[in-house]
Amino acid sequence: MLITLTYRIETPGSVEAMANKIASDQSTGTFVAVPGETEELKARVAARVLAIRPLEDTFSPTWPEAETGQRLNRADVDIAFPLDAIGTDLSALMTIAIGGVFSIRGMTGIRIVDMKLPEAFKGAHPGPQFGIDGSRRLTGVEGRPIIGTIVKPALGLRPHETAELVGELIESGVDFIKDDEKLMSPAYSPLKERVAAIMPRILDHEQKTGKKVMYAFGISHADPDEMMRNHDLVLKAGGNCAVVNINSVGFGGMSFLRKRSGLVLHAHRNGWDVLTRDPGAGMDFKVYQQFWRLLGVDQFQINGIRIKYWEPDESFVQSFKAVSTPLFDPSDRPLPVAGSGQWGGQAPDTYRRTGRTTDLLYLCGGGIVSHPGGPAAGVRAVQQAWQAAVADIPLGDYAKDHPELAASLAKFGDGKE
């Protein structure tokens, strides 16, 4: 069985030579012969180059290691690693097939653009516990996107003040609320006090209406034991979801948490931009997301259409496709989460460009809470936008009979779709 990585190589020299060097250096290669080294041994565990697909040359190096104006050769290269050489350990996979290649001399850029794993990885890792189906079951939402909003930490809200805002949001008809990823357990809002202030309101609303709004508390911590105590605090209080800053807690922290978790794990990928923002280096989300899905995230934030950050729309579309494509079977798909500057105005393009699906969590901060009619009107406006999107009705036309959407278009879209 083989693990296949696709590397986008940029080099002033031979791409083929560089591909062979990666295969050698990252498996059996040494700079001198070592005792016990045999051709038979190499044949069993050595990586090998499968294919080289040339790309257009460039004169702009990703890294400043080429002469000015020098022609640089580019190609996508498939290299296969025997499963015997790596196993199913994700830290070994990251170290051998990804981490080490960035230190190899002779390249002016390298990016990991694809990774194909054999079936052996399926049984080695738990994958999502809840995923799309579990998120829908716990929120009671079917046939439309789960609509969510965010409690921002920059306001400096104390627990009782946060609970007041949450109470208003719960009454608005929203399906999901989350702590901002920067809100974990600061001095002004310790997690224990925040949980104690918020959960009674959620449970009381459930008793009255039958609807339990999913609230994702920020439980991330560098110490896995402390993170687990945070998890237990939320679960014991009747909560069902947690925000996990996956790059901050790492593979080990995520694995430790997932194996013991009773909560929906909402993955925030802050820090991912360090790995991907330079188009000639780092890795594609298509590769990155596989690690976290195997480890067991249930919901995955991937930005959205026309966001407030640097990421272009096409990157979101590709990220959505990546998390929505089964690794081994449909149950290993996390719920995609579209966020960042979202309001109803992006619903038609989001629906169209993601394959006309409603299997997503549509996360709006100011697009809900800053609606001129208040949060309840904000929720209705987003729901109406999605109704229009699914029915292929222009938002402007739909807004004629839906005042909440009309007000949203006027405020966030200058009256335009």
C-alpha positions in Angstrom: 0.0 0.0 0.0 1.2 3.5 -0.9 0.8 7.0 0.5 1.0 9.4 -2.4 2.0 13.1 -2.1 1.9 15.7 -4.9 4.6 18.4 -4.6 4.6 21.6 -6.7 8.3 22.1 -7.2 10.0 25.3 -8.3 13.7 25.1 -9.1 16.4 26.7 -11.3 17.7 23.2 -12.0 16.2 19.9 -13.0 12.7 19.1 -11.7 13.3 15.4 -12.2 16.6 15.5 -10.2 14.9 17.5 -7.4 12.0 15.0 -7.3 14.4 12.1 -7.0 16.2 13.9 -4.3 13.0 14.4 -2.3 12.1 10.7 -2.7 15.6 9.7 -1.6 16.2 12.2 1.2 12.7 11.6 2.8 13.1 7.8 2.8 16.3 5.8 2.5 18.8 8.4 1.3 22.0 9.2 3.2 25.0 11.2 2.2 27.3 8.2 2.7 26.6 4.5 2.7 25.8 3.1 6.1 26.2 -0.4 7.6 23.4 -2.8 6.8 22.2 -0.8 3.8 21.1 -3.1 1.0 19.2 -2.7 -2.3 16.6 -5.2 -1.0 16.0 -3.0 2.0 15.8 0.1 -0.1 13.3 -1.5 -2.4 10.9 -2.3 0.4 10.8 1.2 2.1 12.1 3.7 -0.4 9.9 6.4 -1.8 9.7 6.7 -5.6 8.7 9.2 -8.2 5.5 8.2 -10.0 4.8 11.1 -12.3 6.1 14.6 -13.3 3.6 17.1 -14.9 5.4 20.2 -16.1 3.9 23.6 -15.4 4.6 27.1 -16.8 8.0 28.4 -16.0 8.4 31.5 -13.8 11.0 34.3 -13.3 9.6 35.2 -9.8 11.0 32.9 -7.1 8.9 32.1 -4.1 12.0 32.2 -1.9 14.9 34.6 -2.6 17.4 32.0 -3.5 17.6 32.5 -7.3 19.4 35.1 -9.4 17.3 38.0 -10.5 15.6 37.2 -13.8 16.6 33.6 -13.7 14.2 31.1 -15.4 12.7 28.7 -12.8 11.3 25.3 -13.8 8.0 24.2 -12.2 6.1 20.9 -12.1 3.7 18.9 -10.1 5.4 15.7 -8.9 3.7 12.6 -7.5 5.9 10.7 -5.0 4.8 7.5 -3.3 5.9 6.4 0.1 5.4 2.7 1.1 3.0 2.4 4.1 5.7 0.2 5.7 8.0 3.2 5.8 5.5 5.6 7.6 2.7 3.6 9.0 -0.6 5.3 9.9 0.8 7.7 12.6 -0.1 11.2 11.5 2.9 12.8 13.2 5.2 10.4 11.2 3.3 11.3 8.0 3.7 15.0 8.6 7.4 14.7 9.5 8.5 12.4 6.6 6.2 13.3 3.7 5.7 17.0 4.4 7.9 18.7 7.1 11.3 17.5 5.8 10.9 18.6 2.2 11.1 22.3 3.0 14.7 22.1 4.2 16.1 20.5 1.0 18.5 22.6 -1.0 18.1 23.4 -4.7 14.5 24.7 -4.7 13.1 28.2 -4.7 9.7 27.0 -3.7 7.7 23.9 -2.8 4.0 23.4 -2.0 2.1 20.2 -1.0 -1.0 20.2 -3.3 -2.5 16.8 -2.8 -2.3 13.7 -0.6 -3.9 10.3 -1.2 -4.0 7.9 1.8 -4.7 4.1 1.6 -7.6 2.4 3.4 -5.4 1.5 6.3 -5.8 5.1 7.7 -9.6 4.7 8.0 -9.4 2.1 10.8 -6.4 3.8 12.5 -8.2 7.0 13.4 -11.7 7.8 14.9 -12.9 10.4 12.4 -15.9 12.7 13.2 -18.1 11.5 16.1 -21.1 13.7 15.0 -20.3 15.3 11.7 -23.1 16.5 9.4 -25.8 14.2 10.6 -25.1 14.6 14.3 -25.0 18.4 14.0 -28.4 18.4 12.3 -29.8 16.0 14.8 -28.7 18.1 17.8 -29.8 21.4 16.3 -33.1 20.0 14.9 -32.4 21.7 11.5 -33.2 19.8 8.3 -33.5 20.9 4.7 -31.7 24.2 5.1 -28.4 25.5 6.4 -27.8 25.7 10.2 -27.8 29.5 10.9 -25.3 30.6 13.5 -23.7 33.7 15.1 -20.8 34.6 17.2 -20.1 36.3 20.6 -17.1 38.5 20.0 -14.5 38.8 22.7 -13.3 42.3 21.8 -16.3 43.7 23.6 -14.8 42.5 26.9 -18.2 41.2 28.0 -18.3 39.6 31.5 -20.2 36.3 31.9 -23.5 37.9 33.0 -23.3 40.4 30.2 -22.5 37.6 27.7 -25.5 35.7 29.0 -27.8 38.7 28.4 -26.7 38.8 24.7 -27.0 35.1 24.4 -30.5 35.2 25.8 -31.5 37.7 23.1 -29.9 35.6 20.4 -31.7 32.4 21.7 -35.0 34.2 21.4 -34.2 35.3 17.9 -34.6 31.8 16.4 -30.9 31.3 15.7 -29.7 27.6 15.6 -26.1 28.0 16.7 -23.9 30.4 18.8 -20.2 30.2 19.3 -17.5 31.9 21.4 -15.1 33.7 19.2 -11.9 31.7 18.8 -10.0 34.3 20.9 -12.4 33.7 23.8 -11.2 30.8 26.0 -10.9 31.6 29.7 -9.7 35.2 30.1 -9.7 36.9 33.5 -12.7 39.0 32.6 -14.7 35.9 31.5 -13.5 32.6 33.0 -15.0 29.6 31.2 -16.5 28.2 34.4 -18.4 31.4 35.1 -19.4 31.8 31.4 -20.8 28.3 31.2 -22.7 28.8 34.5 -24.3 32.0 33.2 -25.2 30.8 29.7 -26.3 27.2 29.9 -29.4 27.8 32.2 -30.7 30.2 29.5 -30.2 27.6 26.8 -31.8 24.8 28.8 -34.7 27.0 29.9 -35.4 27.9 26.3 -35.3 24.2 25.4 -37.8 23.4 28.1 -40.2 26.1 26.8 -39.8 25.6 23.1 -38.3 22.1 22.5 -35.4 23.7 20.6 -31.9 23.5 22.0 -29.7 26.1 20.5 -26.2 24.7 20.1 -23.6 26.8 21.9 -19.9 26.2 21.2 -17.7 27.2 24.2 -14.0 27.9 23.7 -12.2 25.1 25.5 -8.8 25.1 23.9 -5.7 24.8 26.1 -2.1 23.8 25.5 -2.4 21.2 28.4 -4.6 18.3 27.2 -5.6 17.6 30.7 -6.8 21.1 31.3 -8.6 21.1 27.9 -10.3 17.9 29.0 -11.4 19.5 32.3 -12.9 22.4 30.2 -14.7 19.8 28.1 -16.1 18.1 31.1 -17.3 21.4 32.5 -19.3 22.1 29.4 -20.7 18.6 29.1 -21.7 18.4 32.8 -23.6 21.7 32.4 -25.7 20.3 29.5 -23.7 21.7 26.7 -23.1 19.9 23.4 -20.4 21.7 21.5 -16.9 23.2 21.8 -14.6 25.4 19.8 -11.2 23.9 19.4 -8.3 26.0 18.0 -6.7 23.0 16.2 -3.4 24.5 15.3 -2.9 25.7 18.9 -3.7 22.4 20.5 -1.9 20.2 17.9 -2.3 16.7 16.8 -1.7 15.2 20.2 -4.2 17.5 21.9 -6.9 16.9 19.3 -6.4 13.1 19.5 -6.5 13.1 23.3 -9.7 15.2 23.3 -11.5 13.3 20.5 -11.0 9.9 22.1 -12.7 11.1 25.3 -15.2 13.6 24.0 -18.9 13.8 24.3 -19.2 17.2 22.5 -19.4 18.3 18.9 -15.9 19.5 18.1 -16.0 22.7 16.1 -12.6 23.3 14.5 -11.2 26.8 14.1 -8.2 26.8 11.8 -6.6 30.1 12.9 -2.9 30.0 12.0 -3.6 28.0 8.8 -2.8 31.1 6.8 0.9 30.8 7.8 0.9 27.5 6.0 -0.9 28.5 2.8 -0.9 32.2 2.1 2.2 32.1 -0.1 1.0 30.3 -3.3 4.4 28.8 -3.9 5.0 27.4 -0.5 3.2 25.6 2.3 0.3 23.3 1.6 -3.2 23.4 0.1 -6.2 23.0 2.4 -7.0 19.8 0.5 -4.0 18.2 2.2 -4.2 20.0 5.6 -7.8 19.1 6.3 -7.3 15.4 6.0 -5.2 15.3 9.2 -7.9 17.0 11.3 -10.8 14.9 9.8 -9.0 11.7 10.6 -8.4 13.0 14.2 -12.1 13.7 14.5 -13.3 17.2 14.0 -17.1 17.5 13.5 -17.4 21.0 12.1 -14.8 22.8 10.1 -14.5 26.6 9.6 -13.4 27.4 6.1 -14.3 31.1 5.6 -16.8 32.0 2.9 -17.7 34.1 -0.2 -16.5 37.7 -0.3 -14.9 37.5 3.2 -13.2 40.3 5.1 -9.8 38.6 4.9 -7.3 37.8 2.1 -8.7 34.5 0.9 -10.3 34.6 -2.6 -13.7 33.0 -3.3 -12.2 30.2 -5.3 -10.1 29.1 -2.3 -13.3 28.8 -0.2 -15.0 26.8 -3.0 -12.1 24.4 -3.1 -12.0 24.1 0.7 -15.7 23.3 0.7 -15.3 20.6 -1.9 -12.4 19.2 0.1 -14.2 18.8 3.4 -17.4 17.6 1.6 -15.7 14.8 -0.3 -15.5 11.5 1.7 -12.0 10.3 2.6 -13.3 6.7 2.8 -17.1 6.9 3.3 -19.7 9.6 3.8 -19.7 9.4 7.6 -16.2 10.9 7.7 -17.3 14.3 6.4 -17.4 17.2 8.9 -20.0 19.9 8.6 -18.5 22.8 6.5 -18.8 26.2 8.3 -18.9 29.3 6.1 -18.0 32.5 8.0 -16.1 35.8 8.0 -18.2 38.8 7.1 -21.2 36.8 6.0 -24.8 38.0 5.8 -27.6 37.0 3.5 -26.1 38.7 0.5 -23.6 35.9 -0.1 -26.2 33.1 0.2 -27.0 32.8 -3.6 -23.4 32.6 -4.6 -22.6 30.2 -1.7 -25.4 27.9 -2.7 -24.5 28.0 -6.4 -20.8 27.6 -6.0 -20.9 24.7 -3.4 -23.0 22.4 -5.6 -26.4 23.7 -4.6 -26.2 22.1 -1.1 -27.6 23.2 2.2 -25.3 21.0 4.2 -23.4 23.7 5.9 -23.4 26.0 9.0 -23.8 29.6 7.8 -22.1 31.7 10.4 -22.9 35.4 10.6 -21.7 37.8 13.2 -22.6 41.4 12.5 -24.8 40.2 9.6 -27.2 39.0 12.3 -26.6 41.1 15.5 -26.2 44.4 13.7 -29.4 44.1 11.6 -31.4 47.4 12.0 -34.3 45.4 13.3 -32.3 43.5 15.9 -30.9 40.0 16.1 -34.3 38.3 15.5 -34.8 40.2 12.3 -31.2 39.4 11.4 -31.8 35.7 11.7 -35.0 35.9 9.6 -33.2 38.0 7.0 -30.5 35.3 6.6 -33.1 32.5 6.5 -35.1 34.5 3.8 -31.9 35.0 1.8 -31.3 31.2 1.8 -35.0 30.6 0.9 -34.5 32.9 -2.1 -31.2 31.2 -3.0 -32.6 27.7 -3.0 -35.6 28.9 -5.1 -33.4 30.8 -7.6 -35.2 34.0 -6.9 -33.1 37.2 -7.0 -32.7 38.7 -3.5 -34.1 42.0 -4.6 -37.3 40.4 -5.8 -37.7 38.2 -2.7 -37.1 41.2 -0.5 -40.2 42.9 -1.8 -42.4 40.7 0.4 -39.8 40.1 3.1 -39.0 43.3 5.1 -36.2 41.8 7.1 -34.3 40.8 4.0 -35.0 44.2 2.5 -33.6 46.0 5.5 -30.5 43.7 5.4 -29.9 44.5 1.7 -30.2 48.2 2.5 -27.7 48.1 5.3 -25.1 45.6 4.2 -25.5 45.7 0.5 -26.4 49.3 -0.2 -29.7 48.1 -1.4 -28.1 45.7 -3.9 -27.9 41.9 -3.9 
